[in-house]
């Protein structure tokens, strides 16, 4: 029995990289959906940094900002779904 170690190493590296990439994209999507937005009574968007809270100037159109965050989050989830579907296709089709 002969094992092709270079092919094994390539599969290992690519699999690890894709797994980390999918996890990162999914985490970005979750972060975009769960990030607190500006409230109507506040004039600033609250941003948490390293355990302390700071304020940043509010976006000119908060509704447009919220819609952009949701669309970007769902695009991240769609990328993850396509990656999983492609992986299943590669396993089942072969």
MARVO-597394 format. One record per atom (N, C-alpha, C, O, CB): atom name; y negated, x negated, z negated. Coordinates in steps of 0.2 Angstrom, whole numbers. Each point is the difference from the previous one (the first is absolute). Glycine has a CB too. Layout:
REM residues N
at,py,px,pz
CA,Y,X,Z
...
//
This chain:
REM residues 94
at,py,px,pz
N,6,-4,0
CA,-6,4,0
C,-6,-4,0
O,-1,-5,-4
CB,7,14,-2
N,-11,-8,11
CA,-6,-4,0
C,-6,5,-1
O,0,5,4
CB,6,-13,4
N,-10,6,-12
CA,-6,3,-2
C,-6,-3,4
O,-1,-6,-1
CB,6,10,-10
N,-9,0,15
CA,-6,-3,3
C,-6,1,-5
O,-3,5,-1
CB,7,-2,12
N,-5,-9,-15
CA,-5,1,-5
C,-7,1,2
O,-4,3,-3
CB,12,-11,-3
N,-10,5,12
CA,-6,1,3
C,-2,8,1
O,-5,2,-1
CB,6,-14,6
N,4,15,-2
CA,0,7,2
C,-1,4,-7
O,-4,5,-1
CB,10,-6,12
N,-2,-1,-16
CA,0,3,-7
C,-7,-1,-3
O,-3,5,-3
CB,15,-7,2
N,-15,-4,2
CA,-6,-1,-3
C,-6,4,3
O,-4,2,-3
CB,8,-14,1
N,-3,12,9
CA,-5,4,4
C,0,8,-2
O,-5,3,-1
CB,6,-11,10
N,5,11,-10
CA,1,6,-2
C,-3,1,-7
O,-3,5,-2
CB,13,-3,9
N,-9,-6,-11
CA,-2,0,-7
C,-8,0,-1
O,-3,4,-3
CB,14,-10,0
N,-14,1,7
CA,-7,0,0
C,-4,6,3
O,-4,2,-3
CB,6,-15,3
N,1,15,5
CA,-3,6,4
C,1,6,-5
O,-5,4,0
CB,7,-9,12
N,4,6,-14
CA,1,6,-5
C,-5,0,-6
O,-2,5,-2
CB,14,-5,6
N,-12,-6,-7
CA,-5,-1,-6
C,-7,2,2
O,-3,3,-4
CB,11,-12,-1
N,-10,6,11
CA,-7,1,2
C,-1,7,1
O,-6,3,-1
CB,6,-14,6
N,4,15,-1
CA,-1,7,2
C,0,4,-7
O,-4,5,0
CB,9,-7,12
N,0,1,-16
CA,0,3,-6
C,-6,0,-4
O,-3,5,-3
CB,15,-7,2
N,-15,-4,0
CA,-6,-1,-4
C,-6,3,4
O,-4,3,-3
CB,8,-14,-1
N,-4,11,11
CA,-5,3,4
C,0,8,-1
O,-5,3,-1
CB,6,-13,9
N,5,13,-8
CA,0,7,-1
C,-2,2,-7
O,-4,5,-1
CB,13,-5,9
N,-7,-4,-13
CA,-2,2,-7
C,-8,-1,0
O,-3,4,-4
CB,14,-8,-1
N,-14,-1,8
CA,-7,-1,-1
C,-4,6,4
O,-4,2,-3
CB,6,-15,2
N,1,15,7
CA,-3,5,3
C,0,7,-4
O,-5,4,0
CB,8,-10,11
N,3,7,-14
CA,1,6,-4
C,-5,0,-6
O,-2,5,-2
CB,14,-4,6
N,-12,-7,-7
CA,-4,0,-6
C,-8,1,2
O,-3,3,-4
CB,11,-11,-1
N,-10,5,11
CA,-7,2,2
C,-1,7,1
O,-5,3,-2
CB,5,-14,8
N,5,15,-3
CA,0,7,1
C,-1,4,-7
O,-4,4,0
CB,10,-6,11
N,-2,0,-16
CA,0,3,-6
C,-7,-2,-3
O,-3,5,-4
CB,16,-5,3
N,-15,-6,1
CA,-6,-1,-3
C,-6,3,3
O,-5,2,-3
CB,10,-13,1
N,-5,12,9
CA,-5,4,3
C,0,7,-2
O,-6,3,-1
CB,6,-10,10
N,6,10,-10
CA,0,7,-2
C,-2,1,-8
O,-3,6,-2
CB,12,-4,11
N,-8,-7,-13
CA,-1,1,-7
C,-6,-3,-3
O,-2,1,-6
CB,14,-1,5
N,-16,-3,6
CA,-6,-3,-3
C,-5,5,-1
O,-1,5,3
CB,3,-15,4
N,-6,10,-13
CA,-5,5,-2
C,-6,-1,5
O,-2,-5,1
CB,6,5,-13
N,-6,6,14
CA,-6,0,4
C,-6,2,-4
O,0,1,-6
CB,7,2,16
N,-13,-3,-7
CA,-6,2,-3
C,0,7,-2
O,3,4,3
CB,-9,-13,3
N,3,10,-12
CA,0,7,-2
C,-7,3,1
O,-5,-4,1
CB,13,2,-10
N,-8,9,10
CA,-7,2,2
C,-6,-1,-5
O,-5,-1,2
CB,12,10,3
N,-5,-10,-12
CA,-5,-1,-4
C,-2,-8,-1
O,-5,-2,-3
CB,9,12,-3
N,0,-14,9
CA,-2,-7,0
C,-3,-2,6
O,1,2,5
CB,9,-5,-13
N,-14,-3,8
CA,-4,-2,6
C,4,-6,2
O,-3,-3,5
CB,-8,8,-9
N,16,-8,1
CA,3,-6,2
C,8,1,0
O,2,5,-3
CB,-11,-11,-2
N,12,2,9
CA,7,0,0
C,3,-5,-5
O,-2,-6,0
CB,2,9,13
N,4,0,-17
CA,3,-5,-6
C,5,-4,3
O,5,3,3
CB,-8,5,-12
N,3,-14,8
CA,5,-5,2
C,3,-4,-6
O,-4,-3,-4
CB,-2,2,16
N,12,1,-13
CA,3,-4,-5
C,2,-7,2
O,3,-1,5
CB,2,12,-10
N,-8,-16,1
CA,2,-7,2
C,2,-3,-6
O,-4,-1,-5
CB,-4,1,14
N,14,-3,-9
CA,2,-4,-6
C,-1,3,-7
O,-2,-4,-4
CB,0,-6,12
N,4,16,-9
CA,-1,3,-6
C,-6,2,-2
O,-1,4,-6
CB,10,-11,3
N,-15,6,7
CA,-6,3,-2
C,-3,4,6
O,3,-1,6
CB,-5,-9,-13
N,-2,15,5
CA,-2,4,6
C,-7,-2,2
O,-5,-1,-4
CB,12,11,-1
N,-8,-10,11
CA,-7,-1,3
C,-1,5,5
O,4,4,2
CB,-3,-16,-3
N,-8,13,3
CA,-2,5,5
C,-2,-3,6
O,-3,-6,0
CB,0,13,-9
N,4,-4,14
CA,-2,-2,7
C,-4,5,3
O,1,6,-2
CB,9,-14,4
N,-15,7,3
CA,-3,5,3
C,4,5,3
O,5,-2,3
CB,-14,-6,-1
N,8,14,-2
CA,4,6,3
C,-1,0,7
O,-5,-2,3
CB,3,9,-13
N,7,-5,14
CA,1,0,7
C,-5,6,2
O,-1,5,-4
CB,13,-10,4
N,-15,4,6
CA,-5,5,2
C,3,7,1
O,-3,5,-2
CB,-3,-14,7
N,12,10,-3
CA,4,6,1
C,6,0,-3
O,5,-3,2
CB,-10,5,9
N,6,1,-17
CA,6,-1,-4
C,6,4,3
O,5,-2,-1
CB,-12,0,-9
N,5,7,13
CA,6,4,3
C,3,-4,6
O,6,0,1
CB,-12,11,-4
N,2,-14,7
CA,2,-4,5
C,4,-6,-2
O,5,-2,2
CB,-15,5,5
N,8,-6,-13
CA,3,-5,-3
C,7,2,-3
O,5,-4,1
CB,-16,-1,-4
N,12,11,0
CA,6,2,-2
C,5,2,5
O,6,-1,0
CB,-12,6,-10
N,3,-2,16
CA,5,1,5
C,2,-6,3
O,6,-1,2
CB,-12,11,1
N,2,-15,-2
CA,2,-7,3
C,6,-3,-5
O,4,-3,3
CB,-16,1,3
N,11,3,-12
CA,5,-3,-5
C,7,4,1
O,5,-4,0
CB,-14,1,-8
N,8,9,9
CA,7,4,0
C,3,-1,7
O,6,-1,0
CB,-11,10,-7
N,1,-10,12
CA,3,-1,7
C,3,-7,0
O,6,-1,2
CB,-14,9,3
N,5,-13,-8
CA,2,-7,0
C,7,0,-4
O,5,-3,1
CB,-17,-2,0
N,12,9,-7
CA,6,0,-4
C,6,3,3
O,5,-3,0
CB,-13,4,-10
N,7,4,14
CA,5,3,3
C,2,-4,6
O,6,1,2
CB,-10,10,-5
N,0,-15,6
CA,2,-4,6
C,4,-6,-3
O,5,-2,3
CB,-15,5,3
N,9,-5,-12
CA,4,-5,-4
C,7,3,-1
O,5,-3,1
CB,-15,-2,-6
N,10,11,3
CA,7,3,-1
C,4,1,6
O,6,0,1
CB,-11,6,-11
N,1,-4,16
CA,3,1,6
C,3,-7,3
O,5,0,3
CB,-13,9,-1
N,4,-14,-3
CA,3,-7,2
C,7,-2,-4
O,4,-2,3
CB,-16,-2,-1
N,12,6,-9
CA,6,-1,-4
C,5,4,3
O,6,-2,1
CB,-13,0,-11
N,6,9,12
CA,5,4,2
C,3,-3,7
O,6,1,1
CB,-11,9,-7
N,1,-12,10
CA,2,-3,7
C,4,-6,-1
O,5,-1,3
CB,-15,6,2
N,8,-9,-10
CA,4,-6,-1
C,7,1,-3
O,5,-3,2
CB,-16,-3,-5
N,11,11,-1
CA,7,2,-3
C,4,4,6
O,6,-2,0
CB,-11,3,-12
N,2,3,16
CA,4,3,5
C,2,-5,5
O,6,0,3
CB,-13,10,-4
N,3,-15,3
CA,2,-6,4
C,6,-4,-3
O,5,-2,4
CB,-17,2,1
N,12,-1,-11
CA,5,-4,-3
C,7,4,0
O,5,-2,1
CB,-13,-3,-9
N,7,12,7
CA,6,4,0
C,3,0,8
O,6,0,1
CB,-10,7,-11
N,-1,-6,14
CA,2,-1,7
C,4,-6,2
O,5,0,3
CB,-15,7,0
N,7,-13,-6
CA,4,-6,2
C,7,0,-3
O,4,-3,2
CB,-16,-3,-2
N,13,9,-6
CA,6,0,-3
C,5,5,3
O,6,-2,1
CB,-12,-1,-12
N,4,9,13
CA,4,5,2
C,2,-1,8
O,5,1,2
CB,-10,7,-10
N,0,-11,12
CA,1,0,7
C,4,-6,2
O,3,-1,5
CB,-14,6,-4
N,12,-10,-6
CA,4,-6,2
C,7,2,-3
O,4,-5,1
CB,-13,-3,-1
//
